[in-house]
Each structure stands twice: as structure tokens, then as C-alpha cells.
Amino acid sequence: MTDARLISELERLVSEGRNPRSMDIDLLPTIDVLREINEEDKGVPAAVEKVVPEIAEAVDEIVKAFQKGARLVYIGAGTSGRLGVLDASECPPTFSVPEGMVVGLIAGGTHALQHAVEGAEDDPDQGRQDLVDIGLTADDVVVGIAVSGRTPYVIGALNYAREIGAKTVALSCNPVSVIAAIADIAISPVVGPEILTGSTRLKSGTAQKLVLNMLTTASMIRIGKTYQNLMVDVHASNQKLVARAARIVMQATGCEPEEARRVLDLTGNDVKLAILIQLTGMDVDAARTALNNAGGFLRKAINGKTA
């Protein structure tokens, strides 16, 4: 692509526009610079609110994939890719899901998480190949993340995902984008020009992070990873999480710390089982069977034994 054509493309992008409210930001004292940044950030949740219906549609597809034993795959470049990898990496410790159930791919590979890999985002064939390399199937859901909506790496990935029949989602911050036209579902929170022109790690990155939070959190809730608003599938792998597990049992059942610790010891720190035992009086084997019969949904298991 010629420089002139690329410049013309960028000029049409909302995310690349010049913000009239921050033209004099370089003249301001520190406190006022920070106030301007904060003021701009206030509009991000409102932009995300407008695309909640599209986020919900994507969540429903992700839940269907999880129920079939398939995966959610994030793929992006630069900040977008890093945010996808971050969200994917936080799912196993937060919800005790297997490694690989939520996958994060970034142009340039793991080296690109901490270093700029020049030109990696410009290769659509690599986007395709990275999905081939993880054995993408038609049951998986692929979320292509690109603020501009025109990143070749992401375009190549989404085109391949569609070719094999996988459900596709585009997450960009421009209202009409290339990836939005490719994907089955387009999520496009428009946050407007950045306070520093083109620095899309700012409002656009924040919007992406909010959407990614919603995609995985809502999907995990829908597959039974929570009870009420408690993370009952937390994996207690360190002292802080062991203490958190005990506190969750206490909050769910009203028991004292000693009792919470006792039932957690019985279950090998399985918070769901501990709560079920504490609330119903079942033994470990009966509780495990009841939970399996309820498809892992703790509330269903409790209601089935207390009805």
C-alpha cells in the first residue's frame, strides 16, 4: 500500500482524528493535563454501553462454544493483541478453566508482548497461520481486535476463521471498518479522537479492555462459574487465594472462619463443593454427584437438595 493511500485511510478513521479539546495540552500544568485525560476517559463507558446488545450476542456464541468444549480465541496486534492475551491469561486463575479454553494470540508472538515487532501487524498470512497453528475448528469463536478495524494480521485471521466456519467477532473503535464487514458480529464502541492524536492505547484501549472483561466475565457466569456474585470456581493456588476461598465460603453460607476452613479441607479447597456441603449437609461424594448432575451450576445443585 502506498503512503498516500494509507494516509488517506487513516484520515477517515475516527480513532485517528485530532481532538479539538486537547490542542493546548502541552501548555498545561501537570494537574490540568491529568484532568483533561480523566475528562476524556469519562466518555468510554458510555460508548461501550451503546454496543451492549452486540456484546451480548457475542457472549451467547462464546457460551455455545464453551458448552461444546470449544474455545474463545482473541487475536490482535500491538495494544489490542496485548489486551487479548491479558484477558485470556486471567481466565484460568480466576475461573479455574483449563489452559487453552481462552486463547490470546498477538502478531509477532510472545516477544511482542514486551517489544515492538515492526511489520508483524501488516502480514495477513501470519494471522491465518497463527490460527492454523492452534488447530482452529468450526466450533471455536474468534474475536479479532483492532482499534482501526483495518489491521491486515487481524483481517487475515478473520477471513480464515470464516472460511472454516468458526463464529467471528470484530472489536474495533471505528463505526465502519473492514473487520466489522468481515465478522459475523461487530462490536464497535466509538470513543472519538484520543487526547493525543493516534495514541489508541488510551480511550480506545480502555474501551477494548471493558469489552473483553464483559465477554469473558458474562460467559463464565453463563456457564456456572459463579454463585450469586461470588467467584466460586476460583483456583486457590496461593495464600491470598486460599484466604479468599475461605471468605467466599463464609459469604455464601454465613459460617465462621473455622468452619469454612474445615469444609475447604474436606474438598481440597474446592469452593463450590465446600459451599454445597455447608448449605445442604451432604457428604463430599454426594455433593460432587449433585454438582455434576446440575452441570456445574451451584445454585441448581443447592436448589435441588433444599427444595
C-alpha positions as CSV (number, residue, x, y, z in Angstrom):
1,M,0.0,0.0,0.0
2,T,1.4,3.4,-0.9
3,D,2.0,6.0,1.8
4,A,-0.6,8.3,0.2
5,R,-3.3,5.6,0.3
6,L,-2.5,4.7,3.9
7,I,-2.6,8.4,4.9
8,S,-6.0,8.7,3.2
9,E,-7.3,5.7,5.1
10,L,-6.1,6.9,8.4
11,E,-7.7,10.3,7.8
12,R,-11.1,8.6,7.6
13,L,-10.7,6.9,10.9
14,V,-12.4,8.4,14.0
15,S,-9.7,7.0,16.2
16,E,-7.0,8.8,14.2
17,G,-8.8,12.2,14.3
18,R,-7.4,15.2,16.1
19,N,-9.2,16.1,19.4
20,P,-10.1,19.8,19.4
21,R,-10.4,19.7,23.2
22,S,-6.7,19.0,23.8
23,M,-4.9,21.3,21.3
24,D,-3.1,23.1,24.1
25,I,-2.4,20.2,26.3
26,D,1.3,20.7,26.0
27,L,1.0,24.1,27.7
28,L,-0.9,22.9,30.7
29,P,0.5,22.2,34.2
30,T,0.5,18.6,35.3
31,I,-2.7,18.7,37.3
32,D,-4.6,20.1,34.3
33,V,-3.1,17.5,31.9
34,L,-4.4,14.8,34.2
35,R,-7.8,16.4,34.5
36,E,-8.1,16.5,30.7
37,I,-7.2,12.9,30.3
38,N,-9.7,11.9,33.1
39,E,-12.4,14.0,31.4
40,E,-11.9,12.2,28.1
41,D,-11.9,8.8,29.8
42,K,-15.4,9.5,31.3
43,G,-16.9,9.0,27.8
44,V,-15.6,5.5,27.4
45,P,-18.2,3.6,29.4
46,A,-21.0,5.5,27.6
47,A,-19.6,4.4,24.3
48,V,-19.4,0.8,25.5
49,E,-23.0,1.0,26.8
50,K,-24.2,1.6,23.2
51,V,-22.8,-1.7,22.0
52,V,-24.0,-3.9,24.8
53,P,-26.5,-5.7,22.5
54,E,-23.7,-6.7,20.2
55,I,-21.6,-7.8,23.2
56,A,-24.5,-9.9,24.4
57,E,-24.8,-11.6,21.0
58,A,-21.1,-12.4,21.1
59,V,-21.3,-13.8,24.7
60,D,-24.1,-16.1,23.6
61,E,-21.9,-17.5,20.9
62,I,-19.0,-17.9,23.2
63,V,-21.2,-19.8,25.7
64,K,-22.3,-22.1,22.9
65,A,-18.6,-22.8,22.1
66,F,-17.7,-23.5,25.7
67,Q,-20.7,-25.9,26.1
68,K,-19.3,-27.9,23.1
69,G,-15.8,-27.9,24.6
70,A,-14.5,-25.4,22.1
71,R,-12.5,-22.2,22.6
72,L,-12.6,-18.4,22.6
73,V,-9.7,-17.1,20.6
74,Y,-8.6,-13.5,20.8
75,I,-6.2,-12.2,18.0
76,G,-4.8,-8.8,17.5
77,A,-1.6,-6.7,17.1
78,G,0.1,-4.2,19.4
79,T,-2.0,-2.9,22.3
80,S,-5.1,-4.8,21.0
81,G,-3.2,-8.1,21.0
82,R,-1.7,-7.5,24.4
83,L,-5.1,-6.8,25.9
84,G,-6.5,-10.0,24.4
85,V,-3.6,-12.0,25.7
86,L,-4.1,-10.4,29.2
87,D,-7.7,-11.3,29.3
88,A,-7.1,-14.8,28.2
89,S,-4.3,-15.4,30.7
90,E,-6.5,-14.2,33.6
91,C,-9.3,-16.8,33.0
92,P,-7.6,-19.9,34.4
93,P,-6.7,-18.5,37.8
94,T,-10.0,-16.5,38.1
95,F,-12.5,-19.2,36.9
96,S,-10.4,-22.4,37.1
97,V,-10.9,-23.1,33.4
98,P,-8.3,-25.2,31.6
99,E,-5.4,-23.5,29.9
100,G,-6.3,-23.1,26.3
101,M,-10.0,-22.7,26.8
102,V,-9.5,-18.9,26.2
103,V,-6.6,-18.2,23.8
104,G,-4.8,-15.0,23.2
105,L,-2.7,-14.5,20.0
106,I,-0.6,-11.4,19.2
107,A,1.1,-10.5,15.9
108,G,4.8,-11.2,16.4
109,G,4.3,-13.9,19.0
110,T,5.1,-13.7,22.7
111,H,8.1,-11.5,22.1
112,A,5.6,-8.8,21.0
113,L,4.1,-8.7,24.5
114,Q,7.0,-6.6,25.7
115,H,8.7,-5.4,22.5
116,A,7.5,-3.7,19.3
117,V,7.7,-6.2,16.4
118,E,7.9,-4.0,13.4
119,G,5.7,-5.1,10.4
120,A,4.1,-8.0,12.2
121,E,0.7,-6.5,12.0
122,D,1.0,-6.0,8.2
123,D,1.0,-9.7,7.4
124,P,-2.5,-11.2,6.8
125,D,-0.9,-14.6,6.0
126,Q,0.6,-14.8,9.5
127,G,-2.8,-14.1,11.1
128,R,-4.2,-17.0,9.2
129,Q,-1.2,-19.2,10.0
130,D,-1.4,-18.5,13.7
131,L,-4.9,-19.8,13.8
132,V,-3.9,-22.9,11.7
133,D,-1.1,-23.5,14.3
134,I,-3.5,-23.7,17.2
135,G,-5.8,-26.1,15.2
136,L,-8.8,-23.7,15.0
137,T,-12.1,-25.5,14.4
138,A,-15.5,-24.6,13.3
139,D,-16.7,-24.8,16.9
140,D,-14.4,-22.1,18.1
141,V,-15.2,-18.4,18.4
142,V,-12.6,-15.9,17.1
143,V,-12.5,-12.3,18.3
144,G,-10.4,-10.1,16.0
145,I,-9.3,-7.0,17.9
146,A,-8.1,-3.9,16.1
147,V,-8.8,-0.3,17.0
148,S,-8.6,0.9,13.4
149,G,-10.5,-2.1,12.1
150,R,-8.1,-2.4,9.2
151,T,-5.1,-4.4,10.6
152,P,-4.0,-6.9,7.9
153,Y,-2.9,-9.5,10.5
154,V,-6.4,-9.5,12.0
155,I,-8.1,-9.4,8.6
156,G,-6.2,-12.5,7.5
157,A,-7.2,-14.3,10.7
158,L,-10.9,-13.4,10.5
159,N,-11.1,-14.4,6.8
160,Y,-9.6,-17.8,7.6
161,A,-11.9,-18.3,10.6
162,R,-14.9,-17.6,8.4
163,E,-13.6,-20.0,5.7
164,I,-13.6,-22.9,8.1
165,G,-17.0,-22.0,9.6
166,A,-15.9,-20.6,13.0
167,K,-18.0,-17.8,14.5
168,T,-16.3,-14.5,14.2
169,V,-16.4,-11.2,16.2
170,A,-14.8,-7.9,15.3
171,L,-13.8,-5.5,18.1
172,S,-12.8,-2.1,16.8
173,C,-13.3,1.6,17.7
174,N,-14.4,2.9,14.3
175,P,-18.1,2.7,13.3
176,V,-17.5,1.3,9.8
177,S,-14.4,-0.9,9.5
178,V,-13.0,-3.7,7.3
179,I,-13.1,-6.2,10.1
180,A,-16.7,-5.3,11.0
181,A,-17.7,-6.1,7.5
182,I,-16.0,-9.5,7.7
183,A,-17.2,-10.7,11.1
184,D,-20.5,-12.2,12.0
185,I,-20.8,-9.8,14.9
186,A,-19.3,-6.3,15.0
187,I,-18.6,-4.6,18.4
188,S,-17.6,-1.0,17.7
189,P,-17.6,1.3,20.7
190,V,-16.7,4.7,19.2
191,V,-14.8,6.8,21.8
192,G,-13.7,9.5,19.4
193,P,-10.3,11.1,18.9
194,E,-7.7,10.4,21.5
195,I,-6.3,13.2,23.7
196,L,-3.0,12.5,21.9
197,T,-3.7,12.0,18.3
198,G,-3.5,8.4,17.3
199,S,-2.4,7.1,20.7
200,T,-5.1,4.4,20.7
201,R,-3.7,2.7,23.8
202,L,-5.7,5.4,25.7
203,K,-9.5,5.7,25.3
204,S,-9.7,3.0,22.6
205,G,-7.6,0.6,24.7
206,T,-9.8,1.3,27.7
207,A,-12.9,0.6,25.7
208,Q,-11.4,-2.7,24.4
209,K,-10.5,-3.8,27.9
210,L,-14.0,-3.1,29.1
211,V,-15.5,-5.1,26.3
212,L,-13.1,-8.0,26.8
213,N,-13.9,-8.0,30.6
214,M,-17.6,-8.3,29.7
215,L,-17.1,-11.1,27.1
216,T,-15.3,-13.4,29.4
217,T,-17.0,-12.5,32.7
218,A,-20.5,-12.8,31.3
219,S,-19.6,-16.0,29.5
220,M,-18.2,-17.6,32.7
221,I,-21.3,-16.5,34.6
222,R,-23.5,-18.2,32.0
223,I,-21.6,-21.5,32.2
224,G,-21.9,-21.7,36.0
225,K,-18.7,-20.3,37.3
226,T,-20.3,-18.1,39.9
227,Y,-22.9,-18.3,42.7
228,Q,-24.8,-15.1,43.3
229,N,-22.0,-12.6,42.6
230,L,-19.2,-14.8,44.1
231,M,-16.4,-16.4,42.1
232,V,-16.9,-19.9,43.4
233,D,-14.6,-21.5,40.8
234,V,-11.6,-19.6,41.9
235,H,-8.4,-21.7,41.9
236,A,-6.8,-21.4,45.4
237,S,-3.2,-21.6,44.3
238,N,-1.5,-19.2,46.8
239,Q,-2.1,-17.9,50.3
240,K,-4.1,-14.9,49.2
241,L,-6.4,-17.1,47.1
242,V,-6.8,-19.7,49.9
243,A,-7.9,-16.9,52.2
244,R,-10.2,-15.6,49.5
245,A,-11.7,-19.1,49.1
246,A,-12.5,-19.2,52.8
247,R,-14.0,-15.8,52.7
248,I,-16.2,-16.8,49.7
249,V,-17.5,-19.8,51.7
250,M,-18.2,-17.6,54.6
251,Q,-20.1,-15.0,52.5
252,A,-22.1,-17.7,50.7
253,T,-23.1,-19.6,53.8
254,G,-22.7,-17.3,56.8
255,C,-20.4,-19.7,58.6
256,E,-17.4,-18.8,60.8
257,P,-13.8,-18.9,59.5
258,E,-13.0,-22.2,61.3
259,E,-16.0,-23.9,59.6
260,A,-15.1,-22.5,56.2
261,R,-11.6,-23.9,56.6
262,R,-12.9,-27.3,57.7
263,V,-15.1,-27.8,54.7
264,L,-12.4,-26.5,52.3
265,D,-10.0,-29.0,53.8
266,L,-12.6,-31.8,53.1
267,T,-12.9,-30.8,49.5
268,G,-9.3,-30.0,48.7
269,N,-10.1,-26.3,48.5
270,D,-13.0,-26.8,46.1
271,V,-15.1,-23.7,46.9
272,K,-18.2,-24.9,45.1
273,L,-18.2,-28.3,46.9
274,A,-17.5,-26.6,50.2
275,I,-20.5,-24.3,49.9
276,L,-22.8,-27.1,48.8
277,I,-21.7,-29.2,51.7
278,Q,-22.1,-26.4,54.2
279,L,-25.6,-25.4,52.9
280,T,-27.0,-28.9,52.5
281,G,-25.1,-31.2,54.9
282,M,-24.2,-33.7,52.1
283,D,-21.0,-35.6,52.2
284,V,-18.3,-34.9,49.7
285,D,-19.2,-37.7,47.3
286,A,-22.9,-36.8,47.3
287,A,-22.1,-33.2,46.8
288,R,-19.9,-33.9,43.9
289,T,-22.5,-36.0,42.3
290,A,-25.2,-33.4,42.8
291,L,-23.0,-30.7,41.3
292,N,-22.2,-32.8,38.3
293,N,-25.9,-33.5,37.8
294,A,-26.5,-29.8,37.9
295,G,-24.0,-29.2,35.1
296,G,-21.6,-27.4,37.5
297,F,-24.2,-24.8,38.4
298,L,-24.0,-24.4,42.2
299,R,-27.4,-22.7,42.6
300,K,-29.1,-25.5,40.8
301,A,-27.4,-28.1,42.9
302,I,-28.4,-26.2,46.1
303,N,-32.0,-25.7,45.0
304,G,-32.3,-29.4,44.0
305,K,-31.3,-30.5,47.5
306,T,-33.2,-27.9,49.5
307,A,-36.4,-27.7,47.6
